[in-house]
């Protein structure tokens, strides 16, 4: 027979209300009491009845989290943090991949309006493609992450303009004078993230007194390692000769490192290469990659705390939070 809250309470020597407080994580419970309850939950293999909980408080105990491309290492690392933080808050997660299909965002918004989920986290690729901008009436609890800025909802992001500017000026400070950027926005590829990082890159060049050279802004068809590697080789074949390459993601940087290795171009002896996001592969690249880093766990924690606040009080004014960034220097860069 399936264990109940009362069974757990009897096993732990506490009230059913205390068991509920431990499971939901919204009320402080003394550590020794929490430990007894958690042990009783494990011993009895207790599973909360989310349907019954939803009938009582109008909540499902579930949220949705959507990223454009779940195959990317960055998405996997972020989702790992979101899942862990969500479980700490007593939520289960539904995952979705929106890619360039805003109808999937609309479906998630509909689930929220119909109370099939308590709230959702969206990572749109652009304001124009975001269902939130088009369908902003009667929004369910939602937090946007990334560079898309919509004032009607809560948002959590990095200051990607400042981060890209900081990386560019960092390279210039090391004596680099021809700094290429891979993944810039334009006719081939356009997204909110590409736009702000391109803007930060340009600001960095201007701050360092370096000219803006369109030939050094290297577009790609997709922010993937293969496309980035192909793009840098085309640029080299066209006579572009950078002394540093700033890739707008670590994933693209790994493709660039591979392409340069195939041409016997040494990193960092011949050219420095840097990335953005500080994913695990950046630390184990050859050579290890200098990159823009930020606290991914903190990002998820802030996002889901804001979502929880919004679920509990929809009248709160929209808020925007920036997560700090830092440049982590590794062996892919050297002073010129």
C-alpha positions in Angstrom: 0.0 0.0 0.0 1.2 3.5 -0.9 2.6 5.5 2.1 0.7 8.6 3.1 1.8 11.9 4.8 0.4 10.5 8.1 2.6 7.4 7.7 5.6 9.6 7.3 4.6 11.8 10.2 4.2 8.8 12.5 7.5 7.4 11.4 9.3 10.7 12.0 7.4 11.6 15.2 6.1 14.9 13.9 2.8 16.3 12.7 1.5 15.9 9.1 1.8 19.7 8.8 5.6 19.5 9.5 6.0 16.8 6.8 4.2 19.1 4.4 6.5 22.0 5.3 9.6 19.8 4.7 8.3 18.6 1.4 7.2 22.0 0.1 10.2 23.8 1.4 8.3 27.1 2.0 8.5 27.1 5.8 11.6 26.9 7.9 12.0 23.5 9.7 14.8 22.8 12.2 17.6 20.8 10.6 17.3 17.8 13.0 13.5 17.6 12.3 14.0 17.9 8.6 16.5 15.1 8.7 14.1 12.8 10.5 11.3 13.6 8.0 13.6 13.1 5.0 14.7 9.7 6.4 11.1 8.7 7.0 10.3 9.7 3.4 13.2 7.6 2.1 12.4 4.6 4.3 8.7 4.5 3.3 9.5 5.5 -0.3 6.8 8.2 0.0 5.8 10.0 -3.2 3.7 13.2 -2.8 0.3 13.1 -4.5 0.7 16.2 -6.8 -2.9 15.9 -8.1 -4.3 16.0 -4.6 -2.1 18.9 -3.7 -3.2 20.8 -6.8 -6.9 20.3 -5.9 -6.2 21.8 -2.4 -4.2 24.9 -3.4 -4.7 25.3 -7.1 -1.1 24.4 -7.8 0.3 21.5 -9.9 3.8 21.4 -8.4 5.2 21.5 -11.9 6.9 24.2 -14.0 8.1 24.3 -17.6 11.6 25.4 -18.7 12.3 26.0 -22.4 15.6 26.5 -24.2 16.1 27.1 -27.9 18.4 24.1 -28.4 18.7 21.3 -25.9 21.5 19.7 -27.8 24.0 22.5 -26.8 26.3 21.9 -23.9 25.4 25.3 -22.5 21.7 24.3 -22.3 22.5 21.0 -20.7 24.6 22.6 -18.0 21.9 25.3 -17.3 19.1 22.7 -17.2 21.1 20.6 -14.7 21.1 23.6 -12.4 17.4 24.4 -13.0 16.4 20.8 -12.2 18.3 20.8 -9.0 17.0 24.1 -7.8 13.5 23.2 -8.8 13.6 20.0 -6.8 14.8 22.0 -3.8 11.7 24.2 -4.1 9.4 21.2 -4.5 8.8 21.5 -8.2 9.0 19.0 -11.0 10.1 20.3 -14.4 8.7 19.9 -17.9 11.4 20.5 -20.5 10.8 22.0 -24.0 12.9 22.9 -27.0 11.6 26.0 -28.7 14.2 26.5 -31.4 12.9 29.0 -33.8 9.3 28.0 -33.3 7.3 30.6 -31.2 4.2 28.4 -31.4 5.9 26.2 -28.8 6.2 29.2 -26.5 2.5 29.9 -27.1 1.7 26.3 -26.1 3.6 26.7 -22.8 1.9 30.0 -22.1 -1.5 28.2 -22.7 -0.6 25.5 -20.3 0.1 28.2 -17.7 -3.2 30.0 -18.4 -5.0 26.7 -18.0 -3.2 26.0 -14.7 -1.6 22.8 -16.1 1.7 24.2 -14.8 2.4 26.7 -12.1 4.8 28.9 -14.2 7.4 28.8 -16.9 10.9 29.9 -17.7 11.5 30.9 -21.4 14.7 31.6 -23.3 13.6 33.3 -26.5 16.1 33.8 -29.3 14.7 37.3 -30.3 12.0 39.7 -29.3 10.4 39.4 -32.7 10.1 35.6 -32.4 9.0 35.6 -28.8 5.4 34.7 -28.1 5.5 36.8 -24.9 5.8 40.0 -26.9 3.0 39.1 -29.2 0.7 37.4 -26.6 1.2 39.6 -23.6 -2.3 39.7 -22.3 -3.2 37.7 -19.2 0.3 36.1 -18.9 0.8 33.3 -16.5 3.8 33.4 -14.1 6.8 33.6 -16.4 10.4 34.6 -16.2 12.5 35.3 -19.3 16.2 34.4 -19.3 18.7 35.6 -21.8 19.0 38.8 -23.7 15.4 39.4 -24.9 14.1 42.4 -23.0 10.3 42.6 -22.4 9.2 45.0 -19.7 5.9 43.2 -18.9 7.6 40.1 -17.3 10.4 39.3 -14.9 13.8 38.8 -16.5 17.2 37.3 -15.5 20.3 37.8 -17.7 23.9 38.6 -18.0 25.0 42.0 -19.2 26.3 40.5 -22.4 27.2 44.0 -23.8 29.5 44.6 -20.9 30.8 41.0 -20.9 31.7 41.1 -24.6 33.2 44.6 -24.2 35.3 43.4 -21.2 36.6 40.4 -23.2 37.5 42.6 -26.2 39.3 45.2 -24.1 41.0 42.3 -22.2 42.5 41.0 -25.5 43.4 44.5 -26.6 45.2 45.0 -23.2 47.3 42.0 -24.0 48.5 43.7 -27.2 46.1 42.2 -29.8 45.2 44.7 -32.5 43.3 42.6 -35.0 40.5 40.9 -32.9 38.0 38.9 -34.9 34.5 38.0 -33.6 32.8 34.8 -34.6 29.0 34.7 -34.4 28.2 38.3 -35.0 24.7 39.2 -36.0 23.7 40.0 -39.6 21.9 38.8 -42.6 23.0 35.2 -42.1 22.3 34.8 -38.4 20.4 37.2 -36.1 19.4 36.8 -32.5 19.1 39.0 -29.4 22.3 37.4 -28.0 24.2 37.9 -31.2 23.1 41.6 -31.3 24.2 42.5 -27.8 27.5 40.6 -28.0 28.3 42.2 -31.3 27.6 45.6 -29.8 29.8 44.9 -26.8 32.6 43.7 -29.1 32.4 47.0 -31.1 32.4 49.0 -27.9 35.5 47.2 -26.7 37.3 48.0 -29.9 36.4 51.6 -29.7 37.4 51.8 -26.0 40.8 50.3 -27.0 41.2 52.8 -29.9 41.1 50.0 -32.5 39.3 50.4 -35.8 36.0 48.6 -36.7 36.9 46.3 -39.5 33.8 44.5 -41.1 36.1 41.7 -42.3 36.8 40.8 -38.7 33.1 40.3 -37.9 32.6 36.7 -39.0 29.0 35.5 -39.4 27.9 31.9 -39.1 24.8 30.1 -40.3 24.3 28.6 -36.8 26.1 28.9 -33.5 27.6 25.4 -33.8 31.2 24.2 -33.7 31.1 23.0 -37.3 29.7 26.2 -38.7 32.1 28.3 -36.7 35.1 26.2 -37.8 34.0 26.5 -41.5 33.5 30.3 -41.1 36.9 30.9 -39.7 38.6 28.9 -42.5 36.7 30.9 -45.1 37.8 34.1 -43.5 41.4 32.9 -43.5 41.2 31.9 -47.1 39.8 35.3 -47.9 42.9 36.9 -46.5 41.6 37.9 -43.0 44.5 37.7 -40.6 43.4 38.1 -36.9 45.8 37.9 -34.0 42.9 37.0 -31.7 39.5 35.4 -32.2 36.6 36.1 -29.9 33.9 33.4 -30.3 30.5 34.3 -28.9 30.1 30.8 -27.3 32.5 28.2 -26.1 30.9 25.7 -28.4 31.9 27.8 -31.4 35.3 28.2 -29.9 35.9 24.5 -29.8 35.0 24.3 -33.6 37.5 27.2 -34.2 40.2 25.5 -32.2 39.7 22.3 -34.3 39.8 24.1 -37.6 42.9 26.0 -36.7 44.6 22.8 -35.6 43.8 21.3 -39.0 45.7 24.2 -40.7 48.6 23.9 -38.3 47.9 27.3 -36.8 49.0 27.2 -33.2 46.9 28.5 -30.3 48.0 30.7 -28.6 51.4 31.1 -30.3 50.0 32.2 -33.7 46.6 33.4 -32.6 44.7 33.7 -29.3 41.2 32.2 -29.1 38.5 33.0 -26.4 34.9 32.0 -25.8 31.9 32.8 -23.7 29.8 30.7 -21.2 32.6 28.7 -19.4 31.0 25.3 -20.1 32.9 22.1 -19.0 34.5 21.5 -22.3 36.2 24.9 -22.2 38.3 23.7 -19.3 39.4 20.6 -21.1 39.9 22.0 -24.6 43.3 22.0 -26.1 44.5 24.4 -25.0 42.1 25.2 -22.1 39.9 28.1 -23.2 39.8 31.7 -21.8 36.2 32.6 -21.5 33.4 34.7 -19.9 32.2 32.9 -16.9 29.2 33.3 -14.5 27.6 31.3 -11.7 25.1 29.1 -13.4 23.7 27.8 -10.1 23.1 31.3 -8.9 21.4 32.1 -12.3 18.9 29.2 -11.8 18.4 30.1 -8.1 17.5 33.7 -8.8 15.3 32.8 -11.8 13.3 30.2 -9.9 13.0 32.4 -6.8 11.6 35.1 -8.9 9.2 32.6 -10.5 8.1 31.4 -7.1 7.5 35.0 -6.0 5.4 35.5 -9.1 3.4 32.4 -8.6 2.6 33.5 -5.0 1.8 37.1 -6.0 1.0 38.1 -9.5 0.6 41.7 -8.6 4.3 42.2 -8.1 5.8 44.8 -10.6 8.1 43.2 -13.2 11.7 42.9 -12.1 15.0 42.6 -14.0 18.2 41.0 -12.4 21.7 40.9 -13.9 24.0 38.0 -12.9 27.7 39.1 -12.5 30.2 37.8 -15.0 34.0 37.4 -14.9 36.8 36.7 -17.4 38.5 33.4 -16.7 42.0 33.3 -18.3 43.4 30.0 -19.4 46.1 28.9 -21.8 44.4 29.8 -25.1 45.6 33.4 -24.8 49.1 35.0 -24.7 50.4 38.5 -24.7 51.5 39.9 -28.1 
